């Protein structure tokens, strides 16, 4: 599954541009709360990563 979204903060004009390819494991994590996935997203701002 491909997910693409942008995030912007109130304190900066910079936007995080995410391009993510979700594996079944990451998708399952997302559907059960996504805590692990969100933690990894924080580290991949402006990068493309297969989670």
PyMOL Python script that loads the backbone (N, CA, C, O; Angstrom):
from pymol import cmd

cmd.read_pdbstr("""\
ATOM      1  N   UNK A   1       0.850  -1.174   0.000  1.00  0.00           N
ATOM      2  CA  UNK A   1       0.000   0.000   0.000  1.00  0.00           C
ATOM      3  C   UNK A   1       0.900   1.243   0.000  1.00  0.00           C
ATOM      4  O   UNK A   1       1.869   1.311   0.756  1.00  0.00           O
ATOM      5  N   UNK A   2       0.584   2.194  -0.826  1.00  0.00           N
ATOM      6  CA  UNK A   2       1.327   3.443  -0.877  1.00  0.00           C
ATOM      7  C   UNK A   2       0.536   4.541  -0.164  1.00  0.00           C
ATOM      8  O   UNK A   2      -0.661   4.707  -0.400  1.00  0.00           O
ATOM      9  N   UNK A   3       1.203   5.275   0.695  1.00  0.00           N
ATOM     10  CA  UNK A   3       0.582   6.410   1.370  1.00  0.00           C
ATOM     11  C   UNK A   3       1.472   7.621   1.158  1.00  0.00           C
ATOM     12  O   UNK A   3       2.690   7.534   1.309  1.00  0.00           O
ATOM     13  N   UNK A   4       0.875   8.743   0.811  1.00  0.00           N
ATOM     14  CA  UNK A   4       1.653   9.971   0.633  1.00  0.00           C
ATOM     15  C   UNK A   4       0.904  11.102   1.322  1.00  0.00           C
ATOM     16  O   UNK A   4      -0.284  11.308   1.077  1.00  0.00           O
ATOM     17  N   UNK A   5       1.601  11.832   2.181  1.00  0.00           N
ATOM     18  CA  UNK A   5       0.954  12.947   2.851  1.00  0.00           C
ATOM     19  C   UNK A   5       1.989  13.979   3.248  1.00  0.00           C
ATOM     20  O   UNK A   5       3.187  13.695   3.261  1.00  0.00           O
ATOM     21  N   UNK A   6       1.535  15.161   3.567  1.00  0.00           N
ATOM     22  CA  UNK A   6       2.418  16.240   3.994  1.00  0.00           C
ATOM     23  C   UNK A   6       2.060  16.672   5.401  1.00  0.00           C
ATOM     24  O   UNK A   6       0.901  16.622   5.813  1.00  0.00           O
ATOM     25  N   UNK A   7       3.068  17.091   6.120  1.00  0.00           N
ATOM     26  CA  UNK A   7       2.872  17.595   7.465  1.00  0.00           C
ATOM     27  C   UNK A   7       3.544  18.953   7.563  1.00  0.00           C
ATOM     28  O   UNK A   7       4.637  19.145   7.030  1.00  0.00           O
ATOM     29  N   UNK A   8       2.913  19.878   8.226  1.00  0.00           N
ATOM     30  CA  UNK A   8       3.531  21.191   8.435  1.00  0.00           C
ATOM     31  C   UNK A   8       3.390  21.562   9.894  1.00  0.00           C
ATOM     32  O   UNK A   8       2.416  21.194  10.551  1.00  0.00           O
ATOM     33  N   UNK A   9       4.367  22.291  10.395  1.00  0.00           N
ATOM     34  CA  UNK A   9       4.306  22.711  11.795  1.00  0.00           C
ATOM     35  C   UNK A   9       3.962  24.190  11.868  1.00  0.00           C
ATOM     36  O   UNK A   9       4.168  24.943  10.916  1.00  0.00           O
ATOM     37  N   UNK A  10       3.444  24.581  13.001  1.00  0.00           N
ATOM     38  CA  UNK A  10       3.058  25.980  13.189  1.00  0.00           C
ATOM     39  C   UNK A  10       4.266  26.899  13.336  1.00  0.00           C
ATOM     40  O   UNK A  10       4.159  28.108  13.127  1.00  0.00           O
ATOM     41  N   UNK A  11       5.405  26.332  13.693  1.00  0.00           N
ATOM     42  CA  UNK A  11       6.573  27.159  13.998  1.00  0.00           C
ATOM     43  C   UNK A  11       7.532  27.285  12.817  1.00  0.00           C
ATOM     44  O   UNK A  11       8.568  27.940  12.933  1.00  0.00           O
ATOM     45  N   UNK A  12       7.203  26.669  11.689  1.00  0.00           N
ATOM     46  CA  UNK A  12       8.135  26.670  10.571  1.00  0.00           C
ATOM     47  C   UNK A  12       7.377  26.653   9.256  1.00  0.00           C
ATOM     48  O   UNK A  12       6.248  26.169   9.181  1.00  0.00           O
ATOM     49  N   UNK A  13       8.007  27.186   8.228  1.00  0.00           N
ATOM     50  CA  UNK A  13       7.411  27.125   6.893  1.00  0.00           C
ATOM     51  C   UNK A  13       7.727  25.811   6.203  1.00  0.00           C
ATOM     52  O   UNK A  13       7.183  25.518   5.138  1.00  0.00           O
ATOM     53  N   UNK A  14       8.609  25.014   6.808  1.00  0.00           N
ATOM     54  CA  UNK A  14       8.991  23.752   6.199  1.00  0.00           C
ATOM     55  C   UNK A  14       7.852  22.748   6.306  1.00  0.00           C
ATOM     56  O   UNK A  14       7.112  22.711   7.289  1.00  0.00           O
ATOM     57  N   UNK A  15       7.740  21.945   5.272  1.00  0.00           N
ATOM     58  CA  UNK A  15       6.759  20.866   5.300  1.00  0.00           C
ATOM     59  C   UNK A  15       7.494  19.539   5.196  1.00  0.00           C
ATOM     60  O   UNK A  15       8.483  19.417   4.473  1.00  0.00           O
ATOM     61  N   UNK A  16       7.006  18.562   5.917  1.00  0.00           N
ATOM     62  CA  UNK A  16       7.523  17.215   5.781  1.00  0.00           C
ATOM     63  C   UNK A  16       6.723  16.540   4.671  1.00  0.00           C
ATOM     64  O   UNK A  16       5.492  16.543   4.686  1.00  0.00           O
ATOM     65  N   UNK A  17       7.423  15.977   3.735  1.00  0.00           N
ATOM     66  CA  UNK A  17       6.777  15.288   2.622  1.00  0.00           C
ATOM     67  C   UNK A  17       7.089  13.808   2.752  1.00  0.00           C
ATOM     68  O   UNK A  17       8.239  13.395   2.599  1.00  0.00           O
ATOM     69  N   UNK A  18       6.079  13.019   3.030  1.00  0.00           N
ATOM     70  CA  UNK A  18       6.287  11.598   3.271  1.00  0.00           C
ATOM     71  C   UNK A  18       5.855  10.781   2.061  1.00  0.00           C
ATOM     72  O   UNK A  18       4.779  11.001   1.505  1.00  0.00           O
ATOM     73  N   UNK A  19       6.690   9.849   1.663  1.00  0.00           N
ATOM     74  CA  UNK A  19       6.309   8.840   0.689  1.00  0.00           C
ATOM     75  C   UNK A  19       6.563   7.494   1.335  1.00  0.00           C
ATOM     76  O   UNK A  19       7.713   7.149   1.608  1.00  0.00           O
ATOM     77  N   UNK A  20       5.531   6.741   1.579  1.00  0.00           N
ATOM     78  CA  UNK A  20       5.667   5.521   2.365  1.00  0.00           C
ATOM     79  C   UNK A  20       5.104   4.330   1.597  1.00  0.00           C
ATOM     80  O   UNK A  20       4.028   4.396   1.004  1.00  0.00           O
ATOM     81  N   UNK A  21       5.852   3.260   1.628  1.00  0.00           N
ATOM     82  CA  UNK A  21       5.347   2.003   1.103  1.00  0.00           C
ATOM     83  C   UNK A  21       5.147   1.069   2.296  1.00  0.00           C
ATOM     84  O   UNK A  21       6.114   0.660   2.939  1.00  0.00           O
ATOM     85  N   UNK A  22       3.911   0.740   2.582  1.00  0.00           N
ATOM     86  CA  UNK A  22       3.617  -0.053   3.772  1.00  0.00           C
ATOM     87  C   UNK A  22       3.658  -1.544   3.480  1.00  0.00           C
ATOM     88  O   UNK A  22       3.055  -2.026   2.521  1.00  0.00           O
ATOM     89  N   UNK A  23       4.374  -2.252   4.316  1.00  0.00           N
ATOM     90  CA  UNK A  23       4.328  -3.706   4.257  1.00  0.00           C
ATOM     91  C   UNK A  23       3.102  -4.169   5.036  1.00  0.00           C
ATOM     92  O   UNK A  23       2.455  -3.377   5.720  1.00  0.00           O
ATOM     93  N   UNK A  24       2.791  -5.452   4.927  1.00  0.00           N
ATOM     94  CA  UNK A  24       1.644  -5.981   5.667  1.00  0.00           C
ATOM     95  C   UNK A  24       1.813  -5.791   7.166  1.00  0.00           C
ATOM     96  O   UNK A  24       0.848  -5.497   7.872  1.00  0.00           O
ATOM     97  N   UNK A  25       3.054  -5.962   7.659  1.00  0.00           N
ATOM     98  CA  UNK A  25       3.306  -5.812   9.092  1.00  0.00           C
ATOM     99  C   UNK A  25       3.060  -4.371   9.539  1.00  0.00           C
ATOM    100  O   UNK A  25       2.444  -4.135  10.579  1.00  0.00           O
ATOM    101  N   UNK A  26       3.539  -3.421   8.757  1.00  0.00           N
ATOM    102  CA  UNK A  26       3.344  -2.016   9.116  1.00  0.00           C
ATOM    103  C   UNK A  26       1.866  -1.634   9.033  1.00  0.00           C
ATOM    104  O   UNK A  26       1.371  -0.864   9.856  1.00  0.00           O
ATOM    105  N   UNK A  27       1.172  -2.174   8.043  1.00  0.00           N
ATOM    106  CA  UNK A  27      -0.256  -1.897   7.915  1.00  0.00           C
ATOM    107  C   UNK A  27      -1.012  -2.467   9.110  1.00  0.00           C
ATOM    108  O   UNK A  27      -1.920  -1.825   9.637  1.00  0.00           O
ATOM    109  N   UNK A  28      -0.640  -3.670   9.537  1.00  0.00           N
ATOM    110  CA  UNK A  28      -1.273  -4.283  10.709  1.00  0.00           C
ATOM    111  C   UNK A  28      -1.016  -3.428  11.951  1.00  0.00           C
ATOM    112  O   UNK A  28      -1.908  -3.251  12.781  1.00  0.00           O
ATOM    113  N   UNK A  29       0.207  -2.898  12.077  1.00  0.00           N
ATOM    114  CA  UNK A  29       0.521  -2.027  13.219  1.00  0.00           C
ATOM    115  C   UNK A  29      -0.339  -0.771  13.179  1.00  0.00           C
ATOM    116  O   UNK A  29      -0.854  -0.326  14.205  1.00  0.00           O
ATOM    117  N   UNK A  30      -0.490  -0.206  11.988  1.00  0.00           N
ATOM    118  CA  UNK A  30      -1.297   1.001  11.840  1.00  0.00           C
ATOM    119  C   UNK A  30      -2.744   0.745  12.257  1.00  0.00           C
ATOM    120  O   UNK A  30      -3.364   1.586  12.907  1.00  0.00           O
ATOM    121  N   UNK A  31      -3.268  -0.393  11.889  1.00  0.00           N
ATOM    122  CA  UNK A  31      -4.662  -0.719  12.204  1.00  0.00           C
ATOM    123  C   UNK A  31      -4.867  -1.031  13.685  1.00  0.00           C
ATOM    124  O   UNK A  31      -6.000  -1.008  14.168  1.00  0.00           O
ATOM    125  N   UNK A  32      -3.787  -1.323  14.412  1.00  0.00           N
ATOM    126  CA  UNK A  32      -3.913  -1.626  15.842  1.00  0.00           C
ATOM    127  C   UNK A  32      -3.399  -0.481  16.705  1.00  0.00           C
ATOM    128  O   UNK A  32      -3.084  -0.687  17.878  1.00  0.00           O
ATOM    129  N   UNK A  33      -3.310   0.708  16.148  1.00  0.00           N
ATOM    130  CA  UNK A  33      -2.915   1.862  16.947  1.00  0.00           C
ATOM    131  C   UNK A  33      -1.778   2.659  16.325  1.00  0.00           C
ATOM    132  O   UNK A  33      -1.705   3.877  16.487  1.00  0.00           O
ATOM    133  N   UNK A  34      -0.894   1.974  15.614  1.00  0.00           N
ATOM    134  CA  UNK A  34       0.133   2.654  14.849  1.00  0.00           C
ATOM    135  C   UNK A  34       1.234   3.326  15.643  1.00  0.00           C
ATOM    136  O   UNK A  34       1.916   4.201  15.109  1.00  0.00           O
ATOM    137  N   UNK A  35       1.434   2.954  16.894  1.00  0.00           N
ATOM    138  CA  UNK A  35       2.446   3.635  17.700  1.00  0.00           C
ATOM    139  C   UNK A  35       3.854   3.436  17.139  1.00  0.00           C
ATOM    140  O   UNK A  35       4.635   4.383  17.042  1.00  0.00           O
ATOM    141  N   UNK A  36       4.167   2.193  16.771  1.00  0.00           N
ATOM    142  CA  UNK A  36       5.499   1.910  16.210  1.00  0.00           C
ATOM    143  C   UNK A  36       5.677   2.627  14.882  1.00  0.00           C
ATOM    144  O   UNK A  36       6.736   3.193  14.614  1.00  0.00           O
ATOM    145  N   UNK A  37       4.650   2.605  14.061  1.00  0.00           N
ATOM    146  CA  UNK A  37       4.715   3.251  12.750  1.00  0.00           C
ATOM    147  C   UNK A  37       4.904   4.761  12.885  1.00  0.00           C
ATOM    148  O   UNK A  37       5.720   5.351  12.175  1.00  0.00           O
ATOM    149  N   UNK A  38       4.165   5.380  13.780  1.00  0.00           N
ATOM    150  CA  UNK A  38       4.284   6.825  13.978  1.00  0.00           C
ATOM    151  C   UNK A  38       5.655   7.206  14.506  1.00  0.00           C
ATOM    152  O   UNK A  38       6.196   8.248  14.135  1.00  0.00           O
ATOM    153  N   UNK A  39       6.220   6.377  15.364  1.00  0.00           N
ATOM    154  CA  UNK A  39       7.556   6.645  15.889  1.00  0.00           C
ATOM    155  C   UNK A  39       8.570   6.615  14.746  1.00  0.00           C
ATOM    156  O   UNK A  39       9.496   7.425  14.716  1.00  0.00           O
ATOM    157  N   UNK A  40       8.399   5.681  13.805  1.00  0.00           N
ATOM    158  CA  UNK A  40       9.322   5.595  12.676  1.00  0.00           C
ATOM    159  C   UNK A  40       9.115   6.746  11.702  1.00  0.00           C
ATOM    160  O   UNK A  40      10.075   7.215  11.090  1.00  0.00           O
ATOM    161  N   UNK A  41       7.883   7.206  11.550  1.00  0.00           N
ATOM    162  CA  UNK A  41       7.625   8.343  10.667  1.00  0.00           C
ATOM    163  C   UNK A  41       8.335   9.601  11.153  1.00  0.00           C
ATOM    164  O   UNK A  41       8.816  10.403  10.351  1.00  0.00           O
ATOM    165  N   UNK A  42       8.396   9.765  12.467  1.00  0.00           N
ATOM    166  CA  UNK A  42       9.079  10.926  13.031  1.00  0.00           C
ATOM    167  C   UNK A  42      10.540  10.985  12.592  1.00  0.00           C
ATOM    168  O   UNK A  42      11.124  12.064  12.499  1.00  0.00           O
ATOM    169  N   UNK A  43      11.126   9.815  12.322  1.00  0.00           N
ATOM    170  CA  UNK A  43      12.538   9.755  11.969  1.00  0.00           C
ATOM    171  C   UNK A  43      12.765   9.801  10.461  1.00  0.00           C
ATOM    172  O   UNK A  43      13.913   9.847  10.018  1.00  0.00           O
ATOM    173  N   UNK A  44      11.698   9.788   9.663  1.00  0.00           N
ATOM    174  CA  UNK A  44      11.865   9.690   8.219  1.00  0.00           C
ATOM    175  C   UNK A  44      11.342  10.912   7.485  1.00  0.00           C
ATOM    176  O   UNK A  44      11.000  10.825   6.305  1.00  0.00           O
ATOM    177  N   UNK A  45      11.274  12.048   8.165  1.00  0.00           N
ATOM    178  CA  UNK A  45      10.798  13.267   7.528  1.00  0.00           C
ATOM    179  C   UNK A  45      11.629  13.563   6.277  1.00  0.00           C
ATOM    180  O   UNK A  45      12.857  13.505   6.318  1.00  0.00           O
ATOM    181  N   UNK A  46      10.964  13.876   5.179  1.00  0.00           N
ATOM    182  CA  UNK A  46      11.601  14.198   3.907  1.00  0.00           C
ATOM    183  C   UNK A  46      12.409  13.043   3.322  1.00  0.00           C
ATOM    184  O   UNK A  46      13.326  13.267   2.532  1.00  0.00           O
ATOM    185  N   UNK A  47      12.079  11.829   3.697  1.00  0.00           N
ATOM    186  CA  UNK A  47      12.747  10.656   3.123  1.00  0.00           C
ATOM    187  C   UNK A  47      11.682   9.685   2.661  1.00  0.00           C
ATOM    188  O   UNK A  47      10.561   9.672   3.169  1.00  0.00           O
ATOM    189  N   UNK A  48      12.054   8.878   1.693  1.00  0.00           N
ATOM    190  CA  UNK A  48      11.167   7.793   1.295  1.00  0.00           C
ATOM    191  C   UNK A  48      11.702   6.524   1.946  1.00  0.00           C
ATOM    192  O   UNK A  48      12.895   6.233   1.872  1.00  0.00           O
ATOM    193  N   UNK A  49      10.824   5.784   2.573  1.00  0.00           N
ATOM    194  CA  UNK A  49      11.272   4.591   3.277  1.00  0.00           C
ATOM    195  C   UNK A  49      10.211   3.511   3.167  1.00  0.00           C
ATOM    196  O   UNK A  49       9.010   3.781   3.196  1.00  0.00           O
ATOM    197  N   UNK A  50      10.683   2.289   3.042  1.00  0.00           N
ATOM    198  CA  UNK A  50       9.768   1.156   3.082  1.00  0.00           C
ATOM    199  C   UNK A  50       9.713   0.685   4.520  1.00  0.00           C
ATOM    200  O   UNK A  50      10.708   0.201   5.058  1.00  0.00           O
ATOM    201  N   UNK A  51       8.558   0.824   5.140  1.00  0.00           N
ATOM    202  CA  UNK A  51       8.412   0.485   6.555  1.00  0.00           C
ATOM    203  C   UNK A  51       7.990  -0.961   6.714  1.00  0.00           C
ATOM    204  O   UNK A  51       7.816  -1.433   7.838  1.00  0.00           O
TER     205      UNK A  51
END
""", "prot")
cmd.dss("prot")
cmd.show_as("cartoon", "prot")
cmd.util.cbc("prot")
cmd.orient("prot")
